[in-house]
Amino acid sequence: MAGQMTAGGGAQGGDFFLCDVFDAIPKNDLASMEHPLFSLGTRPDRRILNYEHNGAEITVVPSVKGLATIHDKDILIFCISQLMAAVNADRQVSRTLHLTAHDLLVATNRETSGDAYRRLREAFERLAGTRITTNIVTGGQEVTSGFGLIESWEIVRKARGGRMVNVVVTLSEWIYRAVLSKSVLTLSRDYFRLRKPLERRIYELARKHCGRQDSWQISVEVLLKKSGSASPRRVFRKMLRDMIAAQPLPDYAMEELPGDLIRFSQKHAVLDNSQRPPVLSARALEQARSLIPGVDVYALEADWRTMWVRSGAPRLRRPDAAFLGWVKKRATE
């Protein structure tokens, strides 16, 4: 059962969405996968973060509790996953969600001990207290605005020992707009098994940029910037080499290339020449950007490649035309 979605995209009065989708597929919003909004620290991080890359500007300001961490992000992933499952099932949704704390802990591969509930409460506090000012486009809109990652939260029912049972969360308009515009990507369920913050962040970037392509490569310098890591480049490079030795990422293998580059490739993709992903021209990507202004064209390309694989990886004589036809259809949905 869900509350009615209002014209403004939020919930008013008693309107809400009940998180009751069993085994919802994990989904993450594109903007926070692309840009470093979360702390990778394991201790309270009270730095003010400033980030600028390719026209995107972000300032992240912590509360006295510290910045929201990438593990706190599990709450947002759970909420986004529930909403997307409902949207895909043509159910009505709301920016205000009623959820069961136990379901959230289980879905994100966390313990259900008393200490886990305490940590969950702290995560809600950091998410609500962390303030972001940005001009990042979500849902086709570029608006410079300030907001919390969640607008509000409250415990509506406790167990006898004081442990939270049911929680109400109101997402920021920014996150909610990303859901309604389907600006999200599916994550591997094994994402929640990654315990090291940097592993989670690197997986997000690999998933966002490599997607279903054969491979993606990036310089260590740019990867450091996009990761949001506070480590010096020398230390960061050592952490990447440790990851290359361990290969912990779901779906993607990492390797170091000459020129201080890191290459990500599909772990289990064995493709013959007829199944190689179609190569799109830079001109086609520019045309796609004009068809859906403000969209991340590389995410569009990754989604199109996924559709191409699912349709049997047919041989395409004119990949650009096939891609742009798909984009035009998506623009009218």
C-alpha positions in Angstrom: 0.0 0.0 0.0 1.3 3.5 -0.8 0.3 7.0 -0.3 -0.6 9.3 -3.2 2.1 11.1 -5.0 1.5 14.8 -5.0 2.1 17.2 -7.8 5.2 18.5 -6.2 6.7 15.0 -6.0 6.6 14.8 -2.2 4.3 13.6 0.5 1.8 15.8 2.3 -0.1 15.0 5.5 -0.5 11.2 5.8 0.8 10.4 2.3 3.6 7.8 2.3 5.1 4.8 0.6 5.3 1.5 2.5 8.6 -0.3 1.9 7.2 -3.8 1.5 8.9 -5.1 -1.7 10.6 -8.4 -0.9 14.1 -8.8 -2.3 14.1 -5.5 -4.3 17.0 -5.3 -6.7 19.6 -2.9 -5.4 19.6 0.5 -7.2 21.8 3.5 -6.8 21.3 7.0 -8.1 23.7 8.1 -10.9 24.7 11.4 -9.5 26.1 10.0 -6.2 27.9 7.2 -8.2 29.6 9.8 -10.4 30.5 12.4 -7.8 32.0 12.0 -4.3 29.3 13.0 -1.8 30.1 10.6 1.0 33.0 10.3 3.4 35.3 7.3 3.1 36.4 7.7 6.7 35.6 5.2 9.4 35.9 7.9 12.1 33.8 11.1 12.4 34.8 13.2 9.4 34.1 16.9 10.0 35.9 18.3 6.9 34.0 20.6 4.5 34.4 18.9 1.1 34.7 20.9 -2.1 34.7 19.2 -5.5 34.6 20.5 -9.1 34.8 18.4 -12.2 33.5 19.1 -15.8 31.1 21.8 -14.7 29.8 20.0 -11.6 30.3 21.9 -8.4 29.7 20.3 -5.0 30.2 21.5 -1.4 29.4 19.0 1.4 29.2 20.4 4.9 29.0 18.0 7.9 27.0 18.3 11.1 28.5 17.9 14.5 28.0 14.2 14.0 30.3 14.3 11.0 29.8 13.7 7.2 27.5 10.9 6.0 29.7 7.9 5.1 29.5 5.5 2.2 28.2 2.9 4.6 25.4 5.3 5.6 24.5 5.4 2.0 23.0 1.9 2.4 19.9 3.5 3.7 19.5 5.6 0.5 20.2 2.5 -1.7 17.5 0.6 0.2 15.0 3.4 -0.2 15.8 4.0 -3.9 15.6 0.2 -4.5 12.1 0.0 -2.9 10.8 3.0 -4.8 12.2 1.8 -8.2 10.6 -1.6 -7.7 7.3 0.1 -7.1 7.7 2.5 -10.0 8.5 -0.4 -12.3 5.3 -2.2 -11.0 3.2 1.0 -11.7 2.5 1.6 -8.1 2.2 5.1 -6.7 5.1 6.3 -4.7 5.9 9.1 -2.3 9.0 10.9 -1.0 8.1 9.8 2.5 8.8 6.1 3.2 7.7 3.9 6.0 10.3 1.1 6.5 11.1 -1.6 9.0 14.6 -1.3 10.4 15.1 -5.1 10.5 14.3 -5.3 6.8 16.8 -2.6 6.0 19.5 -4.3 8.0 18.9 -7.7 6.3 18.7 -6.2 2.8 22.0 -4.5 3.2 23.8 -7.5 4.7 24.2 -6.1 8.2 23.9 -7.8 11.6 20.7 -7.4 13.5 22.3 -7.0 16.9 21.4 -4.2 19.3 24.7 -2.5 18.3 23.6 -2.6 14.6 20.4 -0.7 15.5 22.5 1.9 17.3 24.8 2.3 14.3 21.7 2.6 12.0 20.3 5.4 14.1 23.7 7.2 13.9 23.6 6.8 10.1 20.2 8.5 9.9 21.5 11.4 12.0 24.5 11.9 9.7 22.4 11.6 6.5 20.0 14.3 7.8 22.7 16.5 9.2 25.1 16.5 6.1 24.3 19.4 3.9 25.0 19.5 0.2 25.1 22.5 -2.2 25.4 21.6 -5.8 24.4 22.3 -9.4 24.4 18.6 -10.4 21.5 17.8 -12.8 18.9 15.2 -11.6 15.8 14.4 -13.5 16.9 16.8 -16.3 17.0 19.8 -14.1 20.1 21.8 -13.2 19.3 23.8 -10.1 21.9 25.1 -7.7 20.4 24.2 -4.3 21.3 23.1 -0.8 19.7 20.1 1.0 20.3 17.2 3.3 20.6 13.7 1.9 17.4 12.9 3.7 15.0 15.7 4.7 13.9 14.1 7.9 13.5 10.8 9.8 11.7 9.6 12.9 11.3 6.4 14.9 7.6 5.7 15.0 7.7 2.5 16.9 10.2 1.0 19.4 10.6 -2.4 20.9 10.5 -2.7 24.7 14.2 -2.3 25.0 14.2 0.9 23.1 15.3 -0.6 19.8 13.8 1.1 16.7 11.3 -1.1 14.8 9.5 1.2 12.3 11.1 4.4 10.8 9.7 7.1 8.6 12.1 8.7 6.2 11.5 11.7 3.9 14.0 11.8 1.1 15.4 15.0 -0.4 13.6 16.3 -3.5 17.0 15.9 -5.3 17.2 12.1 -4.6 13.4 11.7 -5.2 13.7 13.4 -8.6 16.5 11.0 -9.6 14.1 8.1 -8.8 11.2 9.5 -10.8 13.4 10.1 -13.8 14.9 6.6 -13.4 18.4 8.1 -13.2 19.6 5.0 -11.4 21.7 1.9 -12.0 21.4 -1.6 -10.7 24.1 -2.8 -8.2 25.4 -6.2 -7.6 24.0 -7.7 -4.4 27.6 -8.4 -3.4 28.1 -4.6 -3.1 26.9 -4.9 0.5 29.6 -7.5 1.2 32.3 -4.9 0.5 33.4 -3.7 3.9 36.2 -1.3 2.9 34.9 2.2 2.0 37.3 2.6 -0.9 36.3 -0.7 -2.4 32.6 0.4 -2.4 33.5 3.8 -3.9 35.7 2.2 -6.6 33.0 -0.3 -7.4 30.4 2.5 -7.9 32.7 4.3 -10.3 33.4 1.1 -12.3 29.7 0.2 -12.4 28.9 3.8 -13.6 31.6 4.1 -16.2 32.4 0.6 -17.3 28.8 -0.7 -17.1 28.4 -3.5 -19.6 31.3 -2.4 -21.8 34.4 -4.6 -22.3 36.6 -2.2 -20.3 37.1 1.3 -19.0 40.4 3.0 -18.0 41.2 6.1 -16.0 44.3 7.8 -14.6 45.1 7.4 -11.0 45.0 11.1 -10.6 41.4 11.5 -11.8 40.3 8.3 -10.0 41.7 9.8 -6.8 39.7 13.0 -7.4 36.5 11.2 -8.3 36.8 8.7 -5.4 36.7 11.5 -2.8 39.6 9.8 -0.9 41.6 12.1 1.4 44.8 10.0 0.9 47.9 11.3 -0.8 48.3 10.0 -4.3 51.2 7.7 -3.3 49.1 6.1 -0.5 46.0 5.9 -2.8 48.1 4.2 -5.5 49.2 1.6 -2.9 45.6 1.0 -1.9 44.7 0.4 -5.6 47.5 -2.0 -6.0 46.3 -3.9 -2.9 42.8 -4.1 -4.5 44.4 -5.3 -7.8 46.1 -8.1 -5.8 42.8 -9.1 -4.0 40.3 -8.4 -6.8 37.4 -7.8 -4.4 35.0 -6.0 -6.7 31.9 -7.8 -7.9 31.7 -8.1 -11.7 34.9 -6.1 -12.5 38.6 -6.9 -12.6 41.3 -4.3 -12.1 44.7 -3.9 -13.5 47.5 -1.3 -13.6 48.6 0.0 -17.0 51.7 2.0 -18.0 51.2 5.7 -17.7 49.7 5.6 -14.2 46.4 4.2 -15.5 43.9 1.8 -14.0 41.9 -0.5 -16.2 38.5 -2.1 -15.2 37.1 -5.0 -17.3 34.3 -7.5 -17.0 35.3 -10.4 -14.9 33.3 -13.1 -16.6 32.6 -11.6 -20.0 33.8 -14.0 -22.7 32.7 -12.5 -25.9 33.4 -13.6 -29.5 33.9 -10.9 -32.1 30.2 -11.0 -33.1 29.2 -10.1 -29.5 31.6 -7.2 -29.0 29.7 -4.2 -27.8 28.9 -1.7 -30.6 31.2 1.3 -30.7 29.4 4.6 -30.7 30.9 7.8 -32.2 31.5 11.0 -30.3 28.9 12.7 -32.6 26.2 10.2 -31.6 26.8 10.9 -27.9 26.6 14.6 -28.6 23.3 14.1 -30.4 22.0 12.0 -27.5 22.9 14.9 -25.1 20.8 17.3 -27.2 17.9 14.9 -27.3 17.8 14.6 -23.5 19.4 17.8 -22.2 21.2 17.3 -18.9 21.4 13.6 -19.1 24.6 11.6 -18.4 25.2 10.3 -21.9 27.7 7.7 -20.7 25.0 6.3 -18.4 22.6 6.3 -21.4 25.2 4.4 -23.4 25.7 1.8 -20.6 21.9 1.3 -20.4 21.7 0.9 -24.2 24.5 -1.7 -24.2 22.7 -3.6 -21.4 19.5 -3.6 -23.6 21.6 -4.7 -26.6 23.0 -7.7 -24.6 19.6 -8.7 -23.3 18.2 -8.7 -26.8 20.7 -11.3 -27.9 23.7 -9.0 -28.9 22.5 -8.7 -32.5 25.0 -7.5 -35.1 24.3 -3.8 -35.9 25.2 -2.3 -39.2 24.6 1.3 -38.0 25.1 1.4 -34.2 24.8 5.2 -34.0 21.4 5.1 -35.7 20.2 2.2 -33.4 21.4 4.0 -30.3 19.8 7.4 -31.3 16.5 5.7 -32.1 16.5 4.1 -28.7 17.3 7.5 -27.1 14.5 9.2 -28.9 12.1 6.6 -27.7 13.3 7.0 -24.1 13.0 10.8 -24.3 9.3 10.4 -24.9 8.6 7.9 -22.1 
